[in-house]
Amino acid sequence: MPDEQLHFDYKPARLVDRNGDLKKRWYVEFYAWDAKLDKLKRKWVYIPAKYKTAKERKAYAKKLIQYTNSQLEKGAVFNAPKIRKKSNKQTQSIQEALELAFKLKTVNARAESVKSYKSVFKDFIAFLKDNEVAGKKIEDVPLKLYYDYFDELIIDREVSNSTFNNRLTILKTFFNVLISREVIEKNPLASIKRRKHKPSKNQAFSEEQKTAIEEHLLQHEPSLYFFTRFIYYGFLRPTEITRLKAGHVNLKEGHIIVYPDVSKNGKQETVAINKGFQKILEQMKIDEIPADYYIFGANNMQPGKTQLRRVRVTDKHIAVLRKLGLFDGVITLYSWKHTGVVNAYRAGIDIKTLQTQLRHHSLEMTDIYLRSLGMVINNSLSNQDW
């Protein structure tokens, strides 16, 4: 916002409570000026699904309305022209800039992500120091030096293509942070390409294995059976499932909200509930579980307030595989996801829909995953003629 306060037309924020119907989604609605369209534009913000009672929703809405109206009064608009701030790139060394990027990327990251970021950060800074450029401005560091670093990884250290790509991705991420902060204008690693690597083969269950395991689980480990359904139908990660609470499941809307503190990548995402999955959730009486309870708690995987440890699920599943004579170190708990994807693909689910349910960031990622499962045959032209 500029120092001089501007005044634009707007309509204050208000709560739309759907006539008090708690089964419907409530939202806060307001109108603000759109500088690009040169007219008022309507905006609504839904009350998060975790707020179940009218009191909770109104309390949340009150704070949101107060904040929104304060911004509108100050002249907030949609599509406001960007005011370019003065860059601090003239005063920062490449080491100082990367230290800033590292801090920004790790402030809310998960422990495993912080560990990866820190390892790459320390290694690259050490390389810069060895080459006596850590104190130089980014624009004074020659492109050749970046290539030298990645050449060293390949030639001298003989890292795998996967490790090479991982380091490249993390360092590019650091520089992208600096672009967003206007420390630099372009990513110095933009021209360095990822290296090709053969995707690993993910192992799905055979139909016989799937049937044998399911029959055993239903008879002896029903909670573990239900747990595997979240992987099979929802393509959810085991760790994510241990963090899911009953309030995250919306049977009426037909989806599960994977909140940032649940999702592996820290982003809010949605998983669709298909017919098969819905039957499972109804059998579990998911709507009768308190909203703040973990669906699979620490007490024998029953709903509760204490989170289940992921390793306990893995150990239980391995024990079942051993008992059935199926444990080979290849098929794992993740094989339920692989099996679900294979069966969905064979049932005619298109790759775009699979991408959404898998929560992949690109179709290419989904294509690579399908290939790792052996799903490489394209029959779209088999019955065509021209």
N, C-alpha and C positions, 0 to 999 in steps of 0.2 A: 504493500500500500504506500502511496506517496505521502510525504509529510503533510501536505495540505489536504484536509479532510473534504472529500467530495460527497455529494448527496444524490442518490439515485432512487427511483421509485421502487417500492417493494411492498409485499404483503407479509405481515408478521407470521412467524411460525405458530402452528396450532396442532393440538393432538386430535387425531381422527381415531376414535375408540370403537368404531363399528357398532355403535349403539350398545356398548358394554359387552358384546359377544366375545368371550375369551377364546372361542374356537377359531376366530378369524384373526388375521395378523393386524395389529394396530400399527399406526405410523404417524410420524410428524410431517406436516405439509407446510410449505412456504413458497413464496414467489420472490425471485430476485431478478434484477436487471441483467440481461445478457448483452454484453458489449458488442458481441459479434453479430447477433440477430437484431440488435437495437430494439428490443422489446422485453416484456416480462417473461420469465421462463419458470414453469412449475417444477418443484423438486420435492420428493418425499423420501424420508428415511425410516425404514422399518424398525420397530422395537425388536431387539434380539429375542429369539425364541426361548432363551433360557429364563426369561421373565414370565412366569406363569400366571400370577395373580394380578388383579386390577391395581392393587396398591403398588406392587413392584413396577408395573408398566408406567403408572402415572408418575412415580418418583423418578424413573429414568427419563421420561418425557419432559418433566419439569426442568431438569438440568440441561437437556438438549435444547429445549426451547429458549431458555435464558441465554445460553451461549450463542445460538443461532441469531436471535434477535439483536444481541449486542454487536455481532459482526455486521448484520444488515444496517444497523444504525450508524456504524462506522463507514458505511459505503461499500461493503463487500458486493462484488458482482461476479457473474459467470464470464469466463473467457476474457478476463481483464488483460490488457496488453502487458507483456512481461517487461519489467524494468531491470535491465542488466546491471548487476552489481559490479563494483570494481573487483577485479580478480586479485588474489593475493599470490599469484603464481610467480611474481617477480621477487618475492622474498623467501619462498620456501625451497629448500633443497629437495632432491628426490627422496632422500631418506625421511625427512620430516613429512613430506606429502604422503608417502606410503604408510608412515606411522599413523597419520590421521585416518587414512582409508581403513587400515587394520582395526583401529578402535571403533570406527563407525560400523564396520561389518560384523564385529564380534559382540557388540554391546548387548544384543538380545538373541544371539545365536545359541544353538544347542551345544552342549559340551563337545560332542564328536566333531561338529563343524568348526568350533574354535580350535580344536586340536589340529585339524587339517590346515586351517588358515595360518596358525602360528608356525607350523612346520615350514610351509612354503615361504612365509614372510621372512623368517629368520635366515633361511637358506639364500634367498635372493638378496637380502641386505648384506649378508656375508660376501656374496659375489661382488656386489657393488663396491664394498670396502676393499676387497682384494684388488679391484681394478681402479681404485682411487677416484671413484666418481660419486660416492655416496653424498658428498657435500655439494655437488653441482646441482644447478637448476635442471628440471626435467627437460626443458627445451635444449639444454646444452649437452644432453646425453645422446650420443650418436645411435642411430638405428642398428648399426652393426653390433653394438654391445649387447643388445637384446638377443640378436641372433646367436651371438657367441655363447650366451648363457644356455640357450636351448640346444645348441650344438654340443656343448659340454655334457649336457644331460644324456645325449644319445651316444656320443663317441667315447667320452672318458668314463662316465658313470654307467653306461649301458642300461639305462632305465627302460622299462617296458613302454610300449606305445600308450598304454592305459595311464601309467604314471605321468608320462609326458603331457598327455591331454589334460589330466587333472591339474597339473601345475599351471599349464597355460590358461585354463579356465579360471582358476583362482586369481592369478595375477591380472588377467583381463578384467575380472570383477573389481579388483582394487582400483585399477585405472578408470573404470567406468564410474566409480564413486567420485573420483577426482573430477571427472567431466561434469557430473551433476552438481558438484560444488564450485564449478567454474574455476578450478585450479589449472586445468588444462582444457584444450579445445578438442583434441582428438586422442584416441587410444594409440599409444606407440606400438602396441602389439597387434594391431588390427591386421597387418599383412602376414603374420605368422599363422600358418595353418595347422590344424589338428592332424595327427598321424592316424592312418588307418589301422584298425586292429580287428581281428576276427572275433565276433561276438561269442560269448560262452554259450554252451548248450544248456538251456534250462530244461529240467526233467518233469514232465507231467506224469500223473498216474495212468496206468493202463485201466481199461474199464473194469477188469477183474480185480486189480489192486484197489481201485476206488470203492467198489462194492464191498469187498472184504473188510476194509478199514471202517467204512460207514456202518456196516452191520455190527462190528465189534464195539464201536463208539456208542452207538445207540443203546446197546445192551449193558455196557460196563462203564462208559465215560460220557454220559449225555451232555454234561457241561462242555467238555472238550469238543464234542460233536457240534454243538451250537457255535462254539468259538470258530471252528473251521468253516462254518457257513458264512461268516463275515468275510473270510478270506476268499472263499469260493465264489460268492455272489457279488460282494462289494469290492473285491480286489484290494482290501485294506491290509496294511502291514500289521503283523502281530503286535508290535509295540504300540501302534495307534489304537488297536482294539483294547489293549489294557488300560488306555486312557479314556476310552469312551464312557460317557454317562448316559443314563436312560433319557435324560432331557435333550440329548443331542439327536434322538431319533424322532422323526415326525412321520408317523404312519399315514396320516390323512393327506399330507402333502406328497408323500412317497419319496422321502429322501432322508439322508443322514447328514447333518452338518459336522464337518471335520474342522473344528476350531484351530486357530494358530498354535495353541498349547497342546494340541493333540497331533496335528499334522507334522510329518517329518521335516518338511521344508519351511515350517513356520507360517504358512499361508492358510487363510480360511478357504475351504473347498467343500464341495458337495458330492455325495455318492448317491446314485439313484437306487431305489428299492424296486426290484422287479417282482413278478408274481411269486416265483419260488421263494425269494428272500422274504417276502411279506408273510407267507405261510409260516415260515420259520419263526419270525418275530412275533406272530400271533400265538404260536405254540409256546413261546417263552413268556407270554403275557407281559410284553415289554411296557405296555401302557399302565400296568399296575405297579411297576417298580418306581420308587421315589425318584424324582428327576435328578437329584443330586447324588444318587448312588452310582458307583461304577457298575456297568452291566456285568462284568466279570471281576468280582472282588477277590481279595486275598484269602478269604475263608472258603477253601475248596472250590474256587471259581464261582461262588454264588454271589448275587448282587450285594454290594455293601459299600461302606464309606472308605475302606482301605484299598489302595490300588494293588492289583495283582502284579507280581514280578514276571516279566516276559520269560525269563529263563525257566521258570516253573512250567510254563506251557510247553516250551521246547522239550524239556526233560520228560514230561508226560507223553508227548507225541512220540518221542524216540522209544520210550518203553513199550508203547503199543506196536510200533513197527517191529521191534525186536521180538515181541511175543508172537506176532504173526509171521515171523521169518522174512520180513520185507526190508529190514534195515540194511542198507548198503552204502550209506554215506552220500548217495546221489539224490534219492528222493527225500524230501524234507518237509517241514511244515509249510514252506513256501510253495511246495508242489500243488497245494490246494488252489493257490492263485493261478499257477500255470495251467492246471487242469480246467479251472473255470474259464480262463481266456480261450483255451483250445476249443472247449465245448461251445462257447458263445460264438466263436468265429465259424465253427462248422455248422452252427444253427442259422447262420446267415446274418449275424450282427455285423454291420459295416465298420470299417476301420476308424471312421470319425467318431462313432458312438463309443467304440472301445477306447479310443484316445481319451475321451471325456471321463469315462468311468475309471480308467487307469490313472487319470490325472497327470498324463504326460504333457509336457510343454510343447510338443510338436508331433506331427504325423510321422516324421522321420524316426523319432524315438520309438513310436508304436510299431512301425514297420520293422525296425531292428529287433525289437522284442519278439514280434511274431516269427521272424526268421529264426531266432534262437530256439523257438519252440517247434521248428520244422514246418511252420505254416507258410510255405513259399509258393504253393501252387495257386495260380490265378485261373479260375475256370470261367471268367466273365465272358470269354469269347467262344467257349467250347460248343455252345449250341447255336452259334451265329454263322451266317453265311453271307457272302457278298461277291 
